Amino acid sequence: MILVTGATGTVGRHVVRSLKEADVPFRALVRDAGRGGELGCEFVVGDLDVPASLGPALEGVDHLLLNSGGALPVAGRQPMVRQQNGAIDAARAAGVTWVVKISAWQPAPEAKLSVRGHWEIEQHLKASGLRWASLQPTGYMQNFFTGRGGFPQGGTLAGPYGTGRVAYIDAYDVAACATALLTRPPLDDGSHPLTGPEALTHREIAAKLSLPFRDLTPREAAEGLRAQGLPDWFVTDLLELYADLAAGAMSEVTSTVQDLTGRAPRTFDAFLAGR
Protein backbone atom coordinates (compact mmCIF):
# COMPACT_ATOMS: atom_id res chain seq x y z
CA MET A 1 0.00 0.00 0.00
CA ILE A 2 1.24 3.47 -0.93
CA LEU A 3 0.40 6.65 0.99
CA VAL A 4 0.52 9.91 -0.96
CA THR A 5 0.96 13.11 1.04
CA GLY A 6 0.50 16.46 -0.65
CA ALA A 7 -2.03 14.68 -2.84
CA THR A 8 -3.89 17.80 -3.99
CA GLY A 9 -0.76 19.81 -4.78
CA THR A 10 1.19 20.55 -7.95
CA VAL A 11 2.99 17.19 -8.00
CA GLY A 12 0.67 15.11 -5.85
CA ARG A 13 -2.39 15.36 -8.07
CA HIS A 14 -0.36 13.96 -10.99
CA VAL A 15 0.92 11.12 -8.78
CA VAL A 16 -2.66 10.27 -7.78
CA ARG A 17 -3.71 10.16 -11.43
CA SER A 18 -0.73 7.97 -12.39
CA LEU A 19 -1.30 5.51 -9.55
CA LYS A 20 -4.97 5.21 -10.49
CA GLU A 21 -3.97 4.43 -14.07
CA ALA A 22 -1.43 1.86 -12.84
CA ASP A 23 -4.17 0.23 -10.75
CA VAL A 24 -1.98 -0.15 -7.67
CA PRO A 25 -3.32 0.09 -4.10
CA PHE A 26 -2.83 3.53 -2.57
CA ARG A 27 -4.53 6.14 -0.45
CA ALA A 28 -4.19 9.91 -0.26
CA LEU A 29 -3.68 11.99 2.87
CA VAL A 30 -5.78 15.17 2.78
CA ARG A 31 -6.63 17.83 5.34
CA ASP A 32 -10.13 18.38 3.95
CA ALA A 33 -12.59 15.60 3.15
CA GLY A 34 -14.11 17.67 0.35
CA ARG A 35 -10.79 17.88 -1.45
CA GLY A 36 -10.27 14.16 -0.89
CA GLY A 37 -13.58 13.38 -2.55
CA GLU A 38 -12.48 15.28 -5.63
CA LEU A 39 -9.49 12.95 -6.08
CA GLY A 40 -11.61 9.91 -6.88
CA CYS A 41 -9.51 7.54 -4.80
CA GLU A 42 -9.29 6.14 -1.28
CA PHE A 43 -8.31 8.92 1.11
CA VAL A 44 -7.93 9.59 4.81
CA VAL A 45 -8.18 12.94 6.56
CA GLY A 46 -5.07 13.94 8.47
CA ASP A 47 -2.63 16.75 9.00
CA LEU A 48 1.17 16.74 9.05
CA ASP A 49 0.90 19.37 11.81
CA VAL A 50 -0.93 16.79 13.94
CA PRO A 51 1.33 13.69 14.11
CA ALA A 52 -1.34 11.67 15.94
CA SER A 53 -3.59 11.95 12.86
CA LEU A 54 -1.06 10.04 10.74
CA GLY A 55 -1.58 6.68 12.45
CA PRO A 56 -4.76 5.70 10.55
CA ALA A 57 -3.28 7.04 7.30
CA LEU A 58 -0.18 4.84 7.66
CA GLU A 59 -1.99 1.65 8.62
CA GLY A 60 -0.85 -1.11 6.25
CA VAL A 61 1.39 1.29 4.29
CA ASP A 62 4.82 0.17 3.13
CA HIS A 63 5.68 2.91 0.59
CA LEU A 64 5.32 6.64 1.36
CA LEU A 65 5.45 9.68 -0.90
CA LEU A 66 6.69 12.50 1.34
CA ASN A 67 5.55 15.76 -0.20
CA SER A 68 4.23 19.01 1.25
CA GLY A 69 4.26 22.63 0.25
CA GLY A 70 6.67 25.13 1.73
CA ALA A 71 5.39 28.10 3.71
CA LEU A 72 6.83 31.46 4.68
CA PRO A 73 9.35 30.67 7.42
CA VAL A 74 8.79 31.87 10.98
CA ALA A 75 11.97 33.37 12.42
CA GLY A 76 13.92 31.62 9.68
CA ARG A 77 12.47 28.16 10.41
CA GLN A 78 10.46 26.22 7.85
CA PRO A 79 7.23 24.62 9.17
CA MET A 80 7.88 21.99 6.48
CA VAL A 81 10.87 20.67 8.43
CA ARG A 82 8.83 19.96 11.55
CA GLN A 83 5.98 18.50 9.51
CA GLN A 84 8.02 16.15 7.34
CA ASN A 85 10.37 15.05 10.09
CA GLY A 86 7.31 14.13 12.15
CA ALA A 87 5.94 12.16 9.19
CA ILE A 88 9.24 10.29 8.86
CA ASP A 89 9.13 9.33 12.54
CA ALA A 90 5.50 8.21 12.20
CA ALA A 91 6.34 6.18 9.10
CA ARG A 92 9.17 4.39 10.86
CA ALA A 93 6.91 3.58 13.81
CA ALA A 94 4.22 2.27 11.43
CA GLY A 95 6.58 -0.13 9.64
CA VAL A 96 6.94 1.78 6.37
CA THR A 97 9.92 0.44 4.40
CA TRP A 98 10.41 2.87 1.49
CA VAL A 99 10.10 6.67 1.39
CA VAL A 100 10.22 8.77 -1.77
CA LYS A 101 10.69 12.43 -0.90
CA ILE A 102 10.00 15.39 -3.18
CA SER A 103 12.93 17.67 -2.40
CA ALA A 104 14.61 20.61 -4.15
CA TRP A 105 17.55 21.26 -6.42
CA GLN A 106 20.90 20.86 -4.64
CA PRO A 107 19.79 21.05 -0.99
CA ALA A 108 22.70 21.93 1.26
CA PRO A 109 23.37 23.27 4.77
CA GLU A 110 24.35 26.66 3.34
CA ALA A 111 21.28 26.87 1.09
CA LYS A 112 18.57 29.44 1.66
CA LEU A 113 14.89 29.29 2.60
CA SER A 114 13.02 26.07 1.74
CA VAL A 115 16.07 24.59 -0.01
CA ARG A 116 17.88 24.53 3.33
CA GLY A 117 14.73 23.04 4.86
CA HIS A 118 14.78 20.17 2.37
CA TRP A 119 18.40 19.48 3.29
CA GLU A 120 17.46 19.25 6.99
CA ILE A 121 14.65 16.82 6.20
CA GLU A 122 16.93 14.69 4.03
CA GLN A 123 19.41 14.41 6.90
CA HIS A 124 16.62 13.22 9.19
CA LEU A 125 15.47 10.74 6.56
CA LYS A 126 18.97 9.37 6.06
CA ALA A 127 19.35 8.88 9.82
CA SER A 128 15.94 7.22 10.20
CA GLY A 129 17.00 3.77 9.06
CA LEU A 130 14.31 3.76 6.36
CA ARG A 131 15.05 3.03 2.71
CA TRP A 132 14.74 6.28 0.81
CA ALA A 133 14.98 8.17 -2.46
CA SER A 134 15.04 11.92 -2.90
CA LEU A 135 13.76 13.62 -6.07
CA GLN A 136 15.49 16.98 -6.46
CA PRO A 137 13.80 19.06 -9.19
CA THR A 138 14.70 22.48 -10.47
CA GLY A 139 11.88 25.05 -10.59
CA TYR A 140 8.49 23.96 -11.88
CA MET A 141 7.16 25.21 -15.20
CA GLN A 142 3.78 25.52 -13.46
CA ASN A 143 5.12 28.39 -11.35
CA PHE A 144 4.87 30.69 -14.34
CA PHE A 145 1.10 30.46 -13.98
CA THR A 146 0.78 30.58 -10.20
CA GLY A 147 2.73 33.78 -9.53
CA ARG A 148 4.97 31.97 -7.04
CA GLY A 149 8.61 32.90 -6.63
CA GLY A 150 8.38 36.26 -8.40
CA PHE A 151 7.05 34.83 -11.67
CA PRO A 152 4.71 36.71 -14.03
CA GLN A 153 2.71 39.40 -12.30
CA GLY A 154 0.94 42.28 -13.95
CA GLY A 155 1.49 40.85 -17.43
CA THR A 156 5.31 41.08 -17.29
CA LEU A 157 8.02 38.54 -16.55
CA ALA A 158 10.35 40.58 -14.36
CA GLY A 159 13.17 39.71 -12.00
CA PRO A 160 16.95 39.84 -11.51
CA TYR A 161 17.48 36.90 -13.85
CA GLY A 162 20.26 38.18 -16.09
CA THR A 163 21.19 35.72 -18.82
CA GLY A 164 21.28 32.69 -16.54
CA ARG A 165 19.70 29.57 -17.98
CA VAL A 166 17.36 27.32 -16.01
CA ALA A 167 16.31 23.77 -16.91
CA TYR A 168 12.76 24.10 -15.58
CA ILE A 169 10.78 20.86 -15.26
CA ASP A 170 7.11 20.04 -15.69
CA ALA A 171 5.55 18.78 -12.43
CA TYR A 172 4.04 16.00 -14.54
CA ASP A 173 7.56 14.59 -15.04
CA VAL A 174 8.41 14.87 -11.35
CA ALA A 175 5.24 12.90 -10.61
CA ALA A 176 6.13 10.30 -13.23
CA CYS A 177 9.49 9.75 -11.55
CA ALA A 178 7.84 9.49 -8.14
CA THR A 179 5.33 6.97 -9.47
CA ALA A 180 8.10 4.89 -11.01
CA LEU A 181 9.97 4.74 -7.71
CA LEU A 182 6.87 4.02 -5.63
CA THR A 183 5.64 1.14 -7.80
CA ARG A 184 8.90 -0.76 -8.24
CA PRO A 185 11.13 -2.60 -5.77
CA PRO A 186 13.22 -0.03 -3.85
CA LEU A 187 16.45 1.07 -5.46
CA ASP A 188 19.60 1.81 -3.52
CA ASP A 189 19.13 4.83 -1.28
CA GLY A 190 20.04 8.03 -3.06
CA SER A 191 19.22 11.39 -4.62
CA HIS A 192 17.91 11.94 -8.14
CA PRO A 193 18.44 15.41 -9.69
CA LEU A 194 15.53 16.20 -12.01
CA THR A 195 15.49 18.72 -14.87
CA GLY A 196 13.65 19.40 -18.07
CA PRO A 197 15.32 18.68 -21.41
CA GLU A 198 16.53 22.23 -22.08
CA ALA A 199 17.94 25.20 -20.19
CA LEU A 200 16.31 28.51 -21.16
CA THR A 201 16.88 32.13 -20.24
CA HIS A 202 13.94 34.03 -18.79
CA ARG A 203 13.93 36.26 -21.84
CA GLU A 204 13.39 33.15 -23.97
CA ILE A 205 10.66 31.95 -21.62
CA ALA A 206 8.94 35.34 -21.73
CA ALA A 207 8.85 35.09 -25.53
CA LYS A 208 7.23 31.65 -25.29
CA LEU A 209 4.66 33.11 -22.89
CA SER A 210 4.11 36.11 -25.19
CA LEU A 211 5.03 38.41 -22.31
CA PRO A 212 7.38 41.38 -22.11
CA PHE A 213 10.58 40.71 -20.16
CA ARG A 214 12.18 43.11 -17.69
CA ASP A 215 15.53 42.24 -16.17
CA LEU A 216 15.54 43.95 -12.76
CA THR A 217 18.58 45.01 -10.81
CA PRO A 218 18.89 43.41 -7.35
CA ARG A 219 17.96 46.76 -5.81
CA GLU A 220 14.80 47.03 -7.90
CA ALA A 221 13.86 43.47 -7.05
CA ALA A 222 14.44 44.09 -3.33
CA GLU A 223 12.24 47.17 -3.36
CA GLY A 224 9.44 45.23 -5.03
CA LEU A 225 9.70 42.36 -2.56
CA ARG A 226 9.71 44.66 0.46
CA ALA A 227 6.66 46.42 -0.97
CA GLN A 228 4.89 43.06 -0.66
CA GLY A 229 5.54 43.15 3.09
CA LEU A 230 8.31 40.54 3.12
CA PRO A 231 10.85 40.85 5.96
CA ASP A 232 14.37 42.05 5.20
CA TRP A 233 16.05 38.72 6.06
CA PHE A 234 13.70 36.90 3.70
CA VAL A 235 14.38 39.37 0.89
CA THR A 236 18.13 39.02 1.42
CA ASP A 237 17.95 35.23 1.20
CA LEU A 238 15.69 35.36 -1.85
CA LEU A 239 18.07 37.72 -3.66
CA GLU A 240 20.90 35.25 -3.04
CA LEU A 241 18.81 32.55 -4.69
CA TYR A 242 18.17 34.84 -7.65
CA ALA A 243 21.90 35.57 -7.91
CA ASP A 244 22.70 31.85 -8.00
CA LEU A 245 20.06 31.34 -10.67
CA ALA A 246 21.45 34.21 -12.77
CA ALA A 247 24.90 32.65 -12.45
CA GLY A 248 23.65 29.38 -13.97
CA ALA A 249 23.17 27.28 -10.83
CA MET A 250 20.16 25.57 -12.44
CA SER A 251 21.45 25.33 -16.00
CA GLU A 252 22.51 21.67 -15.84
CA VAL A 253 20.39 19.22 -17.83
CA THR A 254 20.22 15.68 -16.45
CA SER A 255 18.99 12.40 -17.93
CA THR A 256 17.21 11.31 -14.73
CA VAL A 257 13.63 11.57 -16.02
CA GLN A 258 14.55 9.39 -19.00
CA ASP A 259 16.43 6.97 -16.75
CA LEU A 260 13.54 6.50 -14.30
CA THR A 261 10.55 6.62 -16.65
CA GLY A 262 11.94 5.45 -20.01
CA ARG A 263 10.87 8.64 -21.79
CA ALA A 264 12.21 12.13 -22.24
CA PRO A 265 10.87 14.96 -20.07
CA ARG A 266 8.50 17.52 -21.58
CA THR A 267 9.88 20.62 -23.23
CA PHE A 268 8.52 24.01 -22.24
CA ASP A 269 6.63 24.14 -25.55
CA ALA A 270 5.05 20.74 -24.85
CA PHE A 271 4.09 21.89 -21.36
CA LEU A 272 2.37 24.99 -22.77
CA ALA A 273 0.56 22.95 -25.39
CA GLY A 274 -0.73 20.53 -22.78
CA ARG A 275 -2.09 23.07 -20.32
C-alpha positions as CSV (number, residue, x, y, z in Angstrom):
1,M,0.0,0.0,0.0
2,I,1.2,3.5,-0.9
3,L,0.4,6.7,1.0
4,V,0.5,9.9,-1.0
5,T,1.0,13.1,1.0
6,G,0.5,16.5,-0.6
7,A,-2.0,14.7,-2.8
8,T,-3.9,17.8,-4.0
9,G,-0.8,19.8,-4.8
10,T,1.2,20.5,-8.0
11,V,3.0,17.2,-8.0
12,G,0.7,15.1,-5.8
13,R,-2.4,15.4,-8.1
14,H,-0.4,14.0,-11.0
15,V,0.9,11.1,-8.8
16,V,-2.7,10.3,-7.8
17,R,-3.7,10.2,-11.4
18,S,-0.7,8.0,-12.4
19,L,-1.3,5.5,-9.5
20,K,-5.0,5.2,-10.5
21,E,-4.0,4.4,-14.1
22,A,-1.4,1.9,-12.8
23,D,-4.2,0.2,-10.7
24,V,-2.0,-0.2,-7.7
25,P,-3.3,0.1,-4.1
26,F,-2.8,3.5,-2.6
27,R,-4.5,6.1,-0.5
28,A,-4.2,9.9,-0.3
29,L,-3.7,12.0,2.9
30,V,-5.8,15.2,2.8
31,R,-6.6,17.8,5.3
32,D,-10.1,18.4,4.0
33,A,-12.6,15.6,3.2
34,G,-14.1,17.7,0.3
35,R,-10.8,17.9,-1.4
36,G,-10.3,14.2,-0.9
37,G,-13.6,13.4,-2.5
38,E,-12.5,15.3,-5.6
39,L,-9.5,12.9,-6.1
40,G,-11.6,9.9,-6.9
41,C,-9.5,7.5,-4.8
42,E,-9.3,6.1,-1.3
43,F,-8.3,8.9,1.1
44,V,-7.9,9.6,4.8
45,V,-8.2,12.9,6.6
46,G,-5.1,13.9,8.5
47,D,-2.6,16.8,9.0
48,L,1.2,16.7,9.0
49,D,0.9,19.4,11.8
50,V,-0.9,16.8,13.9
51,P,1.3,13.7,14.1
52,A,-1.3,11.7,15.9
53,S,-3.6,12.0,12.9
54,L,-1.1,10.0,10.7
55,G,-1.6,6.7,12.5
56,P,-4.8,5.7,10.5
57,A,-3.3,7.0,7.3
58,L,-0.2,4.8,7.7
59,E,-2.0,1.7,8.6
60,G,-0.9,-1.1,6.2
61,V,1.4,1.3,4.3
62,D,4.8,0.2,3.1
63,H,5.7,2.9,0.6
64,L,5.3,6.6,1.4
65,L,5.4,9.7,-0.9
66,L,6.7,12.5,1.3
67,N,5.5,15.8,-0.2
68,S,4.2,19.0,1.2
69,G,4.3,22.6,0.3
70,G,6.7,25.1,1.7
71,A,5.4,28.1,3.7
72,L,6.8,31.5,4.7
73,P,9.4,30.7,7.4
74,V,8.8,31.9,11.0
75,A,12.0,33.4,12.4
76,G,13.9,31.6,9.7
77,R,12.5,28.2,10.4
78,Q,10.5,26.2,7.9
79,P,7.2,24.6,9.2
80,M,7.9,22.0,6.5
81,V,10.9,20.7,8.4
82,R,8.8,20.0,11.5
83,Q,6.0,18.5,9.5
84,Q,8.0,16.1,7.3
85,N,10.4,15.0,10.1
86,G,7.3,14.1,12.1
87,A,5.9,12.2,9.2
88,I,9.2,10.3,8.9
89,D,9.1,9.3,12.5
90,A,5.5,8.2,12.2
91,A,6.3,6.2,9.1
92,R,9.2,4.4,10.9
93,A,6.9,3.6,13.8
94,A,4.2,2.3,11.4
95,G,6.6,-0.1,9.6
96,V,6.9,1.8,6.4
97,T,9.9,0.4,4.4
98,W,10.4,2.9,1.5
99,V,10.1,6.7,1.4
100,V,10.2,8.8,-1.8
101,K,10.7,12.4,-0.9
102,I,10.0,15.4,-3.2
103,S,12.9,17.7,-2.4
104,A,14.6,20.6,-4.2
105,W,17.5,21.3,-6.4
106,Q,20.9,20.9,-4.6
107,P,19.8,21.0,-1.0
108,A,22.7,21.9,1.3
109,P,23.4,23.3,4.8
110,E,24.4,26.7,3.3
111,A,21.3,26.9,1.1
112,K,18.6,29.4,1.7
113,L,14.9,29.3,2.6
114,S,13.0,26.1,1.7
115,V,16.1,24.6,0.0
116,R,17.9,24.5,3.3
117,G,14.7,23.0,4.9
118,H,14.8,20.2,2.4
119,W,18.4,19.5,3.3
120,E,17.5,19.3,7.0
121,I,14.7,16.8,6.2
122,E,16.9,14.7,4.0
123,Q,19.4,14.4,6.9
124,H,16.6,13.2,9.2
125,L,15.5,10.7,6.6
126,K,19.0,9.4,6.1
127,A,19.4,8.9,9.8
128,S,15.9,7.2,10.2
129,G,17.0,3.8,9.1
130,L,14.3,3.8,6.4
131,R,15.0,3.0,2.7
132,W,14.7,6.3,0.8
133,A,15.0,8.2,-2.5
134,S,15.0,11.9,-2.9
135,L,13.8,13.6,-6.1
136,Q,15.5,17.0,-6.5
137,P,13.8,19.1,-9.2
138,T,14.7,22.5,-10.5
139,G,11.9,25.0,-10.6
140,Y,8.5,24.0,-11.9
141,M,7.2,25.2,-15.2
142,Q,3.8,25.5,-13.5
143,N,5.1,28.4,-11.3
144,F,4.9,30.7,-14.3
145,F,1.1,30.5,-14.0
146,T,0.8,30.6,-10.2
147,G,2.7,33.8,-9.5
148,R,5.0,32.0,-7.0
149,G,8.6,32.9,-6.6
150,G,8.4,36.3,-8.4
151,F,7.1,34.8,-11.7
152,P,4.7,36.7,-14.0
153,Q,2.7,39.4,-12.3
154,G,0.9,42.3,-14.0
155,G,1.5,40.9,-17.4
156,T,5.3,41.1,-17.3
157,L,8.0,38.5,-16.6
158,A,10.3,40.6,-14.4
159,G,13.2,39.7,-12.0
160,P,17.0,39.8,-11.5
161,Y,17.5,36.9,-13.9
162,G,20.3,38.2,-16.1
163,T,21.2,35.7,-18.8
164,G,21.3,32.7,-16.5
165,R,19.7,29.6,-18.0
166,V,17.4,27.3,-16.0
167,A,16.3,23.8,-16.9
168,Y,12.8,24.1,-15.6
169,I,10.8,20.9,-15.3
170,D,7.1,20.0,-15.7
171,A,5.6,18.8,-12.4
172,Y,4.0,16.0,-14.5
173,D,7.6,14.6,-15.0
174,V,8.4,14.9,-11.3
175,A,5.2,12.9,-10.6
176,A,6.1,10.3,-13.2
177,C,9.5,9.7,-11.5
178,A,7.8,9.5,-8.1
179,T,5.3,7.0,-9.5
180,A,8.1,4.9,-11.0
181,L,10.0,4.7,-7.7
182,L,6.9,4.0,-5.6
183,T,5.6,1.1,-7.8
184,R,8.9,-0.8,-8.2
185,P,11.1,-2.6,-5.8
186,P,13.2,0.0,-3.8
187,L,16.5,1.1,-5.5
188,D,19.6,1.8,-3.5
189,D,19.1,4.8,-1.3
190,G,20.0,8.0,-3.1
191,S,19.2,11.4,-4.6
192,H,17.9,11.9,-8.1
193,P,18.4,15.4,-9.7
194,L,15.5,16.2,-12.0
195,T,15.5,18.7,-14.9
196,G,13.7,19.4,-18.1
197,P,15.3,18.7,-21.4
198,E,16.5,22.2,-22.1
199,A,17.9,25.2,-20.2
200,L,16.3,28.5,-21.2
201,T,16.9,32.1,-20.2
202,H,13.9,34.0,-18.8
203,R,13.9,36.3,-21.8
204,E,13.4,33.1,-24.0
205,I,10.7,32.0,-21.6
206,A,8.9,35.3,-21.7
207,A,8.8,35.1,-25.5
208,K,7.2,31.6,-25.3
209,L,4.7,33.1,-22.9
210,S,4.1,36.1,-25.2
211,L,5.0,38.4,-22.3
212,P,7.4,41.4,-22.1
213,F,10.6,40.7,-20.2
214,R,12.2,43.1,-17.7
215,D,15.5,42.2,-16.2
216,L,15.5,44.0,-12.8
217,T,18.6,45.0,-10.8
218,P,18.9,43.4,-7.4
219,R,18.0,46.8,-5.8
220,E,14.8,47.0,-7.9
221,A,13.9,43.5,-7.0
222,A,14.4,44.1,-3.3
223,E,12.2,47.2,-3.4
224,G,9.4,45.2,-5.0
225,L,9.7,42.4,-2.6
226,R,9.7,44.7,0.5
227,A,6.7,46.4,-1.0
228,Q,4.9,43.1,-0.7
229,G,5.5,43.2,3.1
230,L,8.3,40.5,3.1
231,P,10.9,40.8,6.0
232,D,14.4,42.0,5.2
233,W,16.0,38.7,6.1
234,F,13.7,36.9,3.7
235,V,14.4,39.4,0.9
236,T,18.1,39.0,1.4
237,D,18.0,35.2,1.2
238,L,15.7,35.4,-1.9
239,L,18.1,37.7,-3.7
240,E,20.9,35.3,-3.0
241,L,18.8,32.6,-4.7
242,Y,18.2,34.8,-7.6
243,A,21.9,35.6,-7.9
244,D,22.7,31.9,-8.0
245,L,20.1,31.3,-10.7
246,A,21.4,34.2,-12.8
247,A,24.9,32.6,-12.4
248,G,23.7,29.4,-14.0
249,A,23.2,27.3,-10.8
250,M,20.2,25.6,-12.4
251,S,21.5,25.3,-16.0
252,E,22.5,21.7,-15.8
253,V,20.4,19.2,-17.8
254,T,20.2,15.7,-16.4
255,S,19.0,12.4,-17.9
256,T,17.2,11.3,-14.7
257,V,13.6,11.6,-16.0
258,Q,14.6,9.4,-19.0
259,D,16.4,7.0,-16.8
260,L,13.5,6.5,-14.3
261,T,10.5,6.6,-16.7
262,G,11.9,5.4,-20.0
263,R,10.9,8.6,-21.8
264,A,12.2,12.1,-22.2
265,P,10.9,15.0,-20.1
266,R,8.5,17.5,-21.6
267,T,9.9,20.6,-23.2
268,F,8.5,24.0,-22.2
269,D,6.6,24.1,-25.5
270,A,5.1,20.7,-24.9
271,F,4.1,21.9,-21.4
272,L,2.4,25.0,-22.8
273,A,0.6,23.0,-25.4
274,G,-0.7,20.5,-22.8
275,R,-2.1,23.1,-20.3
